[in-house]
């Protein structure tokens, strides 16, 4: 059983009963012209982690770890998007509005695609989620149960919103969760730092955190 030198203490897991969940590595959040930039954010901060996420995917694939990707995506008629979600904030483009990469956060639009560098391989699971957390209104819980998954490794964006929400949902369901520190990012560095501290506080009250190098060392030594 691999041992990962993580914080606040070592994380042990069985690859065959583990899954990597890569959260929302979508053009709408990471590329210029998407929803993230319409909110006034510097999307280059998120783009910087793409090589690390790609390396994490390759590592997990080599070791037979189930790979699951998520996308925040709404139906074209927005019937699964609460008005409060669409209207909140001061975005120049709102969910469903036409933008440079198609309608914002709408399934099937170019901006809703996962970046090519971290795209799913044939046969990998992709979860379209209408909320921040990947368990809400999706089949993720049933998929993990049927596969006998007990441990989850997390990456993606943004750390304090969709990543943390999904990780906390998973923790409440009894999964042992590890967040890869350099494979997640926020538009606000202070928010990422605070989230990492919250997750691993009080003896891993929500989960563990570790850099990709620690995961690789545990799997490949």
C-alpha positions in Angstrom: 0.0 0.0 0.0 1.6 3.3 -1.0 2.4 5.8 1.7 2.3 9.5 0.7 4.2 12.0 2.9 1.3 14.4 3.2 0.1 17.0 5.7 -0.9 16.7 8.5 0.4 13.1 8.4 1.0 10.3 6.0 -1.8 9.3 3.6 -2.1 5.6 2.8 -4.3 4.2 0.0 -4.7 1.3 -2.4 -4.6 2.5 -6.0 -7.1 -0.1 -7.1 -9.7 1.4 -4.8 -8.8 5.0 -5.5 -10.0 7.6 -8.0 -8.5 10.8 -9.2 -11.1 13.5 -9.6 -10.1 16.4 -11.8 -12.4 19.3 -11.2 -13.5 21.7 -14.0 -10.4 22.1 -16.1 -12.5 23.9 -18.6 -11.8 26.6 -21.2 -14.5 28.8 -19.6 -12.5 29.0 -16.4 -8.9 28.9 -17.7 -8.8 30.6 -21.1 -9.2 34.3 -22.0 -12.8 35.1 -23.2 -14.4 32.6 -20.8 -16.6 33.0 -17.7 -13.6 33.3 -15.3 -12.3 36.3 -17.2 -15.8 37.8 -17.5 -15.7 38.0 -13.7 -12.6 40.1 -13.8 -10.1 37.4 -12.9 -6.6 36.8 -14.1 -7.0 33.4 -15.8 -3.3 32.9 -16.2 -3.1 31.9 -12.6 -5.2 28.9 -13.3 -3.5 28.1 -16.7 -0.2 27.8 -14.8 -1.2 24.5 -13.2 -2.1 22.7 -16.5 1.3 21.0 -16.9 1.1 19.7 -13.3 -2.4 18.4 -13.8 -1.3 16.7 -17.0 1.6 15.0 -15.2 -0.8 13.9 -12.4 -3.2 12.4 -14.9 -0.3 10.5 -16.5 0.9 9.2 -13.1 -2.5 8.0 -12.1 -3.1 6.3 -15.4 0.2 4.5 -15.2 -0.8 3.1 -11.8 -4.3 2.0 -12.6 -6.1 4.7 -10.6 -9.6 5.4 -11.9 -9.8 8.9 -13.5 -12.9 11.0 -13.3 -13.3 14.5 -14.9 -15.9 17.0 -14.0 -17.3 20.0 -15.9 -19.6 22.7 -14.5 -22.3 22.6 -17.2 -25.9 23.5 -17.6 -28.6 22.4 -20.1 -29.2 24.7 -23.0 -32.5 25.8 -21.6 -30.9 26.6 -18.2 -33.6 24.5 -16.5 -31.0 23.2 -14.1 -29.5 26.7 -13.3 -31.3 28.5 -10.4 -32.0 32.1 -11.2 -30.1 33.1 -8.1 -26.9 31.5 -9.5 -27.3 33.2 -12.9 -28.1 36.6 -11.5 -25.5 36.8 -8.7 -22.4 38.8 -9.0 -21.2 41.5 -11.4 -20.0 39.4 -14.4 -19.9 41.0 -17.8 -21.2 37.7 -19.2 -23.7 35.5 -17.3 -24.4 31.8 -17.5 -26.1 31.1 -20.8 -25.0 34.3 -22.5 -23.2 34.1 -25.8 -19.4 34.7 -25.5 -16.3 34.3 -27.5 -16.3 30.5 -27.0 -20.1 30.0 -27.2 -22.7 30.2 -24.5 -21.2 30.5 -21.0 -21.2 27.2 -19.0 -23.6 25.5 -21.3 -23.0 21.8 -22.1 -21.8 21.2 -25.6 -20.4 24.7 -26.2 -16.7 25.1 -27.0 -16.0 27.0 -23.8 -17.4 24.1 -21.8 -14.8 21.7 -23.1 -11.9 20.5 -21.0 -8.6 21.8 -22.1 -6.9 19.5 -24.6 -3.7 19.1 -22.5 -5.8 17.5 -19.7 -8.6 16.0 -21.8 -10.3 12.7 -20.9 -9.0 9.6 -22.6 -11.5 7.2 -24.3 -13.4 5.4 -21.5 -12.7 7.9 -18.7 -15.7 9.1 -16.8 -16.9 12.7 -17.3 -19.4 14.2 -14.9 -21.4 17.2 -15.9 -22.5 19.0 -12.8 -25.0 21.8 -12.4 -23.6 22.9 -9.0 -20.3 23.6 -7.4 -20.0 20.1 -5.8 -19.7 17.1 -8.0 -22.0 14.9 -6.0 -25.0 17.3 -6.3 -27.5 16.2 -9.0 -25.0 13.7 -10.6 -24.3 10.0 -10.6 -20.9 10.4 -9.0 -21.8 8.8 -5.7 -23.3 5.7 -7.4 -20.3 5.4 -9.8 -17.8 5.4 -6.9 -19.9 2.9 -4.9 -20.1 0.5 -7.9 -16.4 0.7 -8.4 -15.6 0.1 -4.7 -13.7 3.3 -4.4 -12.7 4.3 -0.9 -10.0 7.0 -1.4 -10.1 10.1 -3.6 -7.3 12.2 -5.0 -8.3 15.8 -6.1 -7.0 18.4 -8.5 -8.5 21.2 -10.5 -10.1 24.6 -10.1 -11.0 26.6 -8.2 -9.5 25.4 -4.9 -11.9 27.2 -2.6 -15.1 26.8 -4.6 -15.7 23.6 -6.7 -12.7 21.7 -5.5 -13.3 22.3 -1.8 -17.1 21.8 -2.1 -16.6 18.4 -3.7 -13.9 17.4 -1.3 -16.1 18.3 1.7 -19.1 16.4 0.1 -16.8 13.4 -0.3 -15.5 13.6 3.3 -19.1 13.6 4.6 -19.7 10.4 2.6 -16.7 8.7 4.3 -14.1 9.0 1.6 -10.4 9.6 2.5 -9.4 12.6 0.5 -6.0 13.9 -0.7 -5.7 17.3 -2.5 -2.7 17.7 -4.7 -1.4 21.2 -3.7 0.3 22.2 -7.0 -2.5 20.7 -9.2 -5.1 23.1 -7.9 -5.4 26.8 -8.1 -7.5 29.9 -7.3 -7.9 33.3 -8.9 -7.0 34.5 -5.4 -3.8 32.9 -4.0 -4.8 33.8 -0.4 -8.0 31.8 -0.9 -6.0 28.7 -2.0 -3.7 29.0 1.0 -6.6 29.3 3.4 -8.4 26.3 1.8 -5.4 24.1 2.1 -5.1 25.0 5.8 -8.8 24.4 6.5 -8.7 21.0 4.8 -5.8 19.6 6.8 -6.5 21.3 10.1 -7.4 19.5 13.3 -5.8 16.2 12.2 -7.1 16.1 8.6 -10.6 17.0 9.6 -11.6 17.2 5.9 -8.6 15.6 4.2 -4.9 15.6 3.4 -2.7 17.8 1.1 0.5 17.0 -0.6 2.5 18.1 -3.7 2.6 16.0 -6.8 6.2 15.0 -6.1 5.1 13.3 -2.8 2.4 11.3 -4.6 4.8 10.3 -7.3 7.4 9.2 -4.7 4.9 7.1 -2.9 3.7 5.4 -6.1 7.0 4.9 -7.9 9.4 3.9 -5.2 
